[in-house]
């Protein structure tokens, strides 16, 4: 899961969702992106590396 640090409501929701998924036995990765808001601006190569690394 990926969320911008300046998107406070979604940061909290993402962390809650991650906790619920982990409690259900899922492996969860949460990355909070510095200096990002609700609309994430991510380099396409970095995004693909992130996806492939999961």
PDB file of N, CA, C and O in Angstrom, chain B, residues numbered from 101:
ATOM      1  N   UNK B 101       0.849  -1.152   0.000  1.00  0.00           N
ATOM      2  CA  UNK B 101       0.000   0.000   0.000  1.00  0.00           C
ATOM      3  C   UNK B 101       0.903   1.225   0.000  1.00  0.00           C
ATOM      4  O   UNK B 101       1.972   1.226   0.612  1.00  0.00           O
ATOM      5  N   UNK B 102       0.466   2.251  -0.684  1.00  0.00           N
ATOM      6  CA  UNK B 102       1.262   3.462  -0.833  1.00  0.00           C
ATOM      7  C   UNK B 102       0.349   4.656  -0.582  1.00  0.00           C
ATOM      8  O   UNK B 102      -0.761   4.723  -1.110  1.00  0.00           O
ATOM      9  N   UNK B 103       0.830   5.602   0.236  1.00  0.00           N
ATOM     10  CA  UNK B 103       0.023   6.770   0.587  1.00  0.00           C
ATOM     11  C   UNK B 103       0.951   7.968   0.794  1.00  0.00           C
ATOM     12  O   UNK B 103       2.095   7.807   1.218  1.00  0.00           O
ATOM     13  N   UNK B 104       0.454   9.159   0.495  1.00  0.00           N
ATOM     14  CA  UNK B 104       1.235  10.377   0.700  1.00  0.00           C
ATOM     15  C   UNK B 104       1.174  10.837   2.145  1.00  0.00           C
ATOM     16  O   UNK B 104       0.110  10.792   2.763  1.00  0.00           O
ATOM     17  N   UNK B 105       2.302  11.279   2.695  1.00  0.00           N
ATOM     18  CA  UNK B 105       2.360  11.673   4.102  1.00  0.00           C
ATOM     19  C   UNK B 105       1.453  12.859   4.429  1.00  0.00           C
ATOM     20  O   UNK B 105       1.006  12.991   5.569  1.00  0.00           O
ATOM     21  N   UNK B 106       1.177  13.719   3.458  1.00  0.00           N
ATOM     22  CA  UNK B 106       0.357  14.905   3.701  1.00  0.00           C
ATOM     23  C   UNK B 106      -1.138  14.617   3.575  1.00  0.00           C
ATOM     24  O   UNK B 106      -1.956  15.526   3.720  1.00  0.00           O
ATOM     25  N   UNK B 107      -1.495  13.382   3.312  1.00  0.00           N
ATOM     26  CA  UNK B 107      -2.897  12.988   3.164  1.00  0.00           C
ATOM     27  C   UNK B 107      -3.334  12.276   4.448  1.00  0.00           C
ATOM     28  O   UNK B 107      -3.564  11.067   4.464  1.00  0.00           O
ATOM     29  N   UNK B 108      -3.440  13.067   5.528  1.00  0.00           N
ATOM     30  CA  UNK B 108      -3.604  12.534   6.883  1.00  0.00           C
ATOM     31  C   UNK B 108      -4.731  11.511   7.010  1.00  0.00           C
ATOM     32  O   UNK B 108      -4.532  10.456   7.613  1.00  0.00           O
ATOM     33  N   UNK B 109      -5.889  11.795   6.464  1.00  0.00           N
ATOM     34  CA  UNK B 109      -7.003  10.855   6.572  1.00  0.00           C
ATOM     35  C   UNK B 109      -6.689   9.515   5.948  1.00  0.00           C
ATOM     36  O   UNK B 109      -7.039   8.469   6.495  1.00  0.00           O
ATOM     37  N   UNK B 110      -6.035   9.545   4.812  1.00  0.00           N
ATOM     38  CA  UNK B 110      -5.689   8.299   4.122  1.00  0.00           C
ATOM     39  C   UNK B 110      -4.519   7.593   4.785  1.00  0.00           C
ATOM     40  O   UNK B 110      -4.432   6.366   4.729  1.00  0.00           O
ATOM     41  N   UNK B 111      -3.613   8.341   5.414  1.00  0.00           N
ATOM     42  CA  UNK B 111      -2.519   7.686   6.145  1.00  0.00           C
ATOM     43  C   UNK B 111      -3.115   6.842   7.265  1.00  0.00           C
ATOM     44  O   UNK B 111      -2.760   5.675   7.428  1.00  0.00           O
ATOM     45  N   UNK B 112      -4.026   7.439   8.038  1.00  0.00           N
ATOM     46  CA  UNK B 112      -4.665   6.707   9.135  1.00  0.00           C
ATOM     47  C   UNK B 112      -5.449   5.503   8.614  1.00  0.00           C
ATOM     48  O   UNK B 112      -5.360   4.409   9.173  1.00  0.00           O
ATOM     49  N   UNK B 113      -6.215   5.708   7.546  1.00  0.00           N
ATOM     50  CA  UNK B 113      -7.016   4.619   6.979  1.00  0.00           C
ATOM     51  C   UNK B 113      -6.125   3.503   6.439  1.00  0.00           C
ATOM     52  O   UNK B 113      -6.440   2.323   6.590  1.00  0.00           O
ATOM     53  N   UNK B 114      -5.021   3.877   5.813  1.00  0.00           N
ATOM     54  CA  UNK B 114      -4.096   2.882   5.271  1.00  0.00           C
ATOM     55  C   UNK B 114      -3.484   2.057   6.388  1.00  0.00           C
ATOM     56  O   UNK B 114      -3.368   0.836   6.273  1.00  0.00           O
ATOM     57  N   UNK B 115      -3.092   2.717   7.465  1.00  0.00           N
ATOM     58  CA  UNK B 115      -2.501   1.993   8.585  1.00  0.00           C
ATOM     59  C   UNK B 115      -3.522   1.072   9.253  1.00  0.00           C
ATOM     60  O   UNK B 115      -3.179  -0.037   9.663  1.00  0.00           O
ATOM     61  N   UNK B 116      -4.766   1.520   9.364  1.00  0.00           N
ATOM     62  CA  UNK B 116      -5.828   0.678   9.934  1.00  0.00           C
ATOM     63  C   UNK B 116      -6.102  -0.529   9.043  1.00  0.00           C
ATOM     64  O   UNK B 116      -6.257  -1.650   9.527  1.00  0.00           O
ATOM     65  N   UNK B 117      -6.158  -0.284   7.743  1.00  0.00           N
ATOM     66  CA  UNK B 117      -6.392  -1.377   6.798  1.00  0.00           C
ATOM     67  C   UNK B 117      -5.244  -2.377   6.842  1.00  0.00           C
ATOM     68  O   UNK B 117      -5.468  -3.587   6.824  1.00  0.00           O
ATOM     69  N   UNK B 118      -4.022  -1.873   6.898  1.00  0.00           N
ATOM     70  CA  UNK B 118      -2.858  -2.757   6.970  1.00  0.00           C
ATOM     71  C   UNK B 118      -2.916  -3.624   8.220  1.00  0.00           C
ATOM     72  O   UNK B 118      -2.623  -4.819   8.161  1.00  0.00           O
ATOM     73  N   UNK B 119      -3.289  -3.037   9.344  1.00  0.00           N
ATOM     74  CA  UNK B 119      -3.385  -3.800  10.592  1.00  0.00           C
ATOM     75  C   UNK B 119      -4.447  -4.891  10.488  1.00  0.00           C
ATOM     76  O   UNK B 119      -4.232  -6.013  10.947  1.00  0.00           O
ATOM     77  N   UNK B 120      -5.590  -4.566   9.886  1.00  0.00           N
ATOM     78  CA  UNK B 120      -6.659  -5.555   9.725  1.00  0.00           C
ATOM     79  C   UNK B 120      -6.224  -6.686   8.797  1.00  0.00           C
ATOM     80  O   UNK B 120      -6.504  -7.855   9.062  1.00  0.00           O
ATOM     81  N   UNK B 121      -5.543  -6.337   7.718  1.00  0.00           N
ATOM     82  CA  UNK B 121      -5.061  -7.355   6.786  1.00  0.00           C
ATOM     83  C   UNK B 121      -4.028  -8.260   7.445  1.00  0.00           C
ATOM     84  O   UNK B 121      -4.054  -9.477   7.264  1.00  0.00           O
ATOM     85  N   UNK B 122      -3.113  -7.657   8.215  1.00  0.00           N
ATOM     86  CA  UNK B 122      -2.102  -8.448   8.915  1.00  0.00           C
ATOM     87  C   UNK B 122      -2.752  -9.379   9.934  1.00  0.00           C
ATOM     88  O   UNK B 122      -2.332 -10.526  10.087  1.00  0.00           O
ATOM     89  N   UNK B 123      -3.777  -8.889  10.630  1.00  0.00           N
ATOM     90  CA  UNK B 123      -4.488  -9.718  11.609  1.00  0.00           C
ATOM     91  C   UNK B 123      -5.169 -10.907  10.938  1.00  0.00           C
ATOM     92  O   UNK B 123      -5.365 -11.953  11.556  1.00  0.00           O
ATOM     93  N   UNK B 124      -5.527 -10.733   9.668  1.00  0.00           N
ATOM     94  CA  UNK B 124      -6.155 -11.811   8.901  1.00  0.00           C
ATOM     95  C   UNK B 124      -5.125 -12.727   8.249  1.00  0.00           C
ATOM     96  O   UNK B 124      -5.489 -13.681   7.561  1.00  0.00           O
ATOM     97  N   UNK B 125      -3.839 -12.442   8.463  1.00  0.00           N
ATOM     98  CA  UNK B 125      -2.790 -13.307   7.950  1.00  0.00           C
ATOM     99  C   UNK B 125      -2.114 -12.847   6.673  1.00  0.00           C
ATOM    100  O   UNK B 125      -1.260 -13.553   6.138  1.00  0.00           O
ATOM    101  N   UNK B 126      -2.480 -11.674   6.176  1.00  0.00           N
ATOM    102  CA  UNK B 126      -1.877 -11.169   4.937  1.00  0.00           C
ATOM    103  C   UNK B 126      -0.525 -10.524   5.222  1.00  0.00           C
ATOM    104  O   UNK B 126      -0.287  -9.985   6.303  1.00  0.00           O
ATOM    105  N   UNK B 127       0.347 -10.591   4.232  1.00  0.00           N
ATOM    106  CA  UNK B 127       1.607  -9.851   4.294  1.00  0.00           C
ATOM    107  C   UNK B 127       1.348  -8.481   3.688  1.00  0.00           C
ATOM    108  O   UNK B 127       0.869  -8.375   2.559  1.00  0.00           O
ATOM    109  N   UNK B 128       1.664  -7.440   4.436  1.00  0.00           N
ATOM    110  CA  UNK B 128       1.331  -6.081   4.014  1.00  0.00           C
ATOM    111  C   UNK B 128       2.576  -5.214   4.036  1.00  0.00           C
ATOM    112  O   UNK B 128       3.383  -5.278   4.964  1.00  0.00           O
ATOM    113  N   UNK B 129       2.717  -4.403   3.000  1.00  0.00           N
ATOM    114  CA  UNK B 129       3.763  -3.389   2.949  1.00  0.00           C
ATOM    115  C   UNK B 129       3.081  -2.034   2.851  1.00  0.00           C
ATOM    116  O   UNK B 129       2.225  -1.826   1.991  1.00  0.00           O
ATOM    117  N   UNK B 130       3.459  -1.113   3.731  1.00  0.00           N
ATOM    118  CA  UNK B 130       2.924   0.250   3.682  1.00  0.00           C
ATOM    119  C   UNK B 130       4.097   1.198   3.482  1.00  0.00           C
ATOM    120  O   UNK B 130       5.030   1.228   4.285  1.00  0.00           O
ATOM    121  N   UNK B 131       4.041   1.960   2.418  1.00  0.00           N
ATOM    122  CA  UNK B 131       5.040   2.994   2.170  1.00  0.00           C
ATOM    123  C   UNK B 131       4.342   4.343   2.225  1.00  0.00           C
ATOM    124  O   UNK B 131       3.402   4.606   1.474  1.00  0.00           O
ATOM    125  N   UNK B 132       4.821   5.199   3.132  1.00  0.00           N
ATOM    126  CA  UNK B 132       4.292   6.555   3.256  1.00  0.00           C
ATOM    127  C   UNK B 132       5.288   7.471   2.556  1.00  0.00           C
ATOM    128  O   UNK B 132       6.430   7.616   2.991  1.00  0.00           O
ATOM    129  N   UNK B 133       4.839   8.084   1.470  1.00  0.00           N
ATOM    130  CA  UNK B 133       5.732   8.876   0.626  1.00  0.00           C
ATOM    131  C   UNK B 133       5.870  10.301   1.144  1.00  0.00           C
ATOM    132  O   UNK B 133       4.880  11.012   1.319  1.00  0.00           O
ATOM    133  N   UNK B 134       7.107  10.705   1.386  1.00  0.00           N
ATOM    134  CA  UNK B 134       7.404  12.053   1.866  1.00  0.00           C
ATOM    135  C   UNK B 134       6.970  13.113   0.867  1.00  0.00           C
ATOM    136  O   UNK B 134       7.071  12.927  -0.345  1.00  0.00           O
ATOM    137  N   UNK B 135       6.485  14.224   1.400  1.00  0.00           N
ATOM    138  CA  UNK B 135       6.129  15.398   0.600  1.00  0.00           C
ATOM    139  C   UNK B 135       5.101  15.093  -0.489  1.00  0.00           C
ATOM    140  O   UNK B 135       5.086  15.753  -1.528  1.00  0.00           O
ATOM    141  N   UNK B 136       4.242  14.099  -0.260  1.00  0.00           N
ATOM    142  CA  UNK B 136       3.196  13.748  -1.217  1.00  0.00           C
ATOM    143  C   UNK B 136       1.845  13.934  -0.542  1.00  0.00           C
ATOM    144  O   UNK B 136       1.705  13.751   0.668  1.00  0.00           O
ATOM    145  N   UNK B 137       0.862  14.300  -1.344  1.00  0.00           N
ATOM    146  CA  UNK B 137      -0.495  14.456  -0.850  1.00  0.00           C
ATOM    147  C   UNK B 137      -1.364  13.305  -1.308  1.00  0.00           C
ATOM    148  O   UNK B 137      -0.918  12.159  -1.372  1.00  0.00           O
ATOM    149  N   UNK B 138      -2.633  13.626  -1.633  1.00  0.00           N
ATOM    150  CA  UNK B 138      -3.582  12.585  -2.035  1.00  0.00           C
ATOM    151  C   UNK B 138      -3.251  12.022  -3.421  1.00  0.00           C
ATOM    152  O   UNK B 138      -3.371  10.819  -3.651  1.00  0.00           O
ATOM    153  N   UNK B 139      -2.841  12.885  -4.326  1.00  0.00           N
ATOM    154  CA  UNK B 139      -2.463  12.444  -5.672  1.00  0.00           C
ATOM    155  C   UNK B 139      -0.958  12.207  -5.664  1.00  0.00           C
ATOM    156  O   UNK B 139      -0.172  13.142  -5.510  1.00  0.00           O
ATOM    157  N   UNK B 140      -0.569  10.954  -5.831  1.00  0.00           N
ATOM    158  CA  UNK B 140       0.849  10.599  -5.768  1.00  0.00           C
ATOM    159  C   UNK B 140       1.522  10.846  -7.106  1.00  0.00           C
ATOM    160  O   UNK B 140       0.977  10.532  -8.164  1.00  0.00           O
ATOM    161  N   UNK B 141       2.705  11.408  -7.039  1.00  0.00           N
ATOM    162  CA  UNK B 141       3.530  11.600  -8.228  1.00  0.00           C
ATOM    163  C   UNK B 141       4.756  10.711  -8.033  1.00  0.00           C
ATOM    164  O   UNK B 141       5.647  11.011  -7.239  1.00  0.00           O
ATOM    165  N   UNK B 142       4.771   9.609  -8.783  1.00  0.00           N
ATOM    166  CA  UNK B 142       5.815   8.605  -8.611  1.00  0.00           C
ATOM    167  C   UNK B 142       6.436   8.319  -9.969  1.00  0.00           C
ATOM    168  O   UNK B 142       5.728   8.098 -10.952  1.00  0.00           O
ATOM    169  N   UNK B 143       7.749   8.324 -10.015  1.00  0.00           N
ATOM    170  CA  UNK B 143       8.472   7.966 -11.229  1.00  0.00           C
ATOM    171  C   UNK B 143       8.050   6.565 -11.664  1.00  0.00           C
ATOM    172  O   UNK B 143       7.981   5.652 -10.840  1.00  0.00           O
ATOM    173  N   UNK B 144       7.768   6.393 -12.959  1.00  0.00           N
ATOM    174  CA  UNK B 144       7.251   5.102 -13.427  1.00  0.00           C
ATOM    175  C   UNK B 144       8.214   3.948 -13.184  1.00  0.00           C
ATOM    176  O   UNK B 144       7.776   2.837 -12.889  1.00  0.00           O
ATOM    177  N   UNK B 145       9.507   4.186 -13.300  1.00  0.00           N
ATOM    178  CA  UNK B 145      10.470   3.113 -13.058  1.00  0.00           C
ATOM    179  C   UNK B 145      10.489   2.727 -11.576  1.00  0.00           C
ATOM    180  O   UNK B 145      10.577   1.547 -11.238  1.00  0.00           O
ATOM    181  N   UNK B 146      10.405   3.739 -10.689  1.00  0.00           N
ATOM    182  CA  UNK B 146      10.362   3.463  -9.255  1.00  0.00           C
ATOM    183  C   UNK B 146       9.078   2.727  -8.884  1.00  0.00           C
ATOM    184  O   UNK B 146       9.096   1.822  -8.050  1.00  0.00           O
ATOM    185  N   UNK B 147       7.966   3.115  -9.504  1.00  0.00           N
ATOM    186  CA  UNK B 147       6.697   2.450  -9.229  1.00  0.00           C
ATOM    187  C   UNK B 147       6.745   0.984  -9.658  1.00  0.00           C
ATOM    188  O   UNK B 147       6.307   0.106  -8.915  1.00  0.00           O
ATOM    189  N   UNK B 148       7.270   0.721 -10.838  1.00  0.00           N
ATOM    190  CA  UNK B 148       7.361  -0.664 -11.309  1.00  0.00           C
ATOM    191  C   UNK B 148       8.287  -1.483 -10.414  1.00  0.00           C
ATOM    192  O   UNK B 148       7.998  -2.645 -10.129  1.00  0.00           O
ATOM    193  N   UNK B 149       9.386  -0.900  -9.971  1.00  0.00           N
ATOM    194  CA  UNK B 149      10.295  -1.605  -9.063  1.00  0.00           C
ATOM    195  C   UNK B 149       9.585  -1.910  -7.745  1.00  0.00           C
ATOM    196  O   UNK B 149       9.775  -2.981  -7.170  1.00  0.00           O
ATOM    197  N   UNK B 150       8.764  -0.968  -7.267  1.00  0.00           N
ATOM    198  CA  UNK B 150       8.004  -1.166  -6.032  1.00  0.00           C
ATOM    199  C   UNK B 150       7.011  -2.309  -6.211  1.00  0.00           C
ATOM    200  O   UNK B 150       6.905  -3.184  -5.351  1.00  0.00           O
ATOM    201  N   UNK B 151       6.284  -2.302  -7.325  1.00  0.00           N
ATOM    202  CA  UNK B 151       5.297  -3.349  -7.595  1.00  0.00           C
ATOM    203  C   UNK B 151       5.980  -4.710  -7.732  1.00  0.00           C
ATOM    204  O   UNK B 151       5.519  -5.694  -7.154  1.00  0.00           O
ATOM    205  N   UNK B 152       7.054  -4.772  -8.479  1.00  0.00           N
ATOM    206  CA  UNK B 152       7.749  -6.037  -8.700  1.00  0.00           C
ATOM    207  C   UNK B 152       8.426  -6.552  -7.439  1.00  0.00           C
ATOM    208  O   UNK B 152       8.669  -7.752  -7.310  1.00  0.00           O
ATOM    209  N   UNK B 153       8.733  -5.652  -6.507  1.00  0.00           N
ATOM    210  CA  UNK B 153       9.382  -6.048  -5.269  1.00  0.00           C
ATOM    211  C   UNK B 153       8.432  -6.623  -4.239  1.00  0.00           C
ATOM    212  O   UNK B 153       8.868  -7.105  -3.194  1.00  0.00           O
ATOM    213  N   UNK B 154       7.128  -6.579  -4.523  1.00  0.00           N
ATOM    214  CA  UNK B 154       6.155  -7.081  -3.544  1.00  0.00           C
ATOM    215  C   UNK B 154       6.082  -8.569  -3.537  1.00  0.00           C
ATOM    216  O   UNK B 154       5.311  -9.146  -2.769  1.00  0.00           O
TER     217      UNK B 154
END
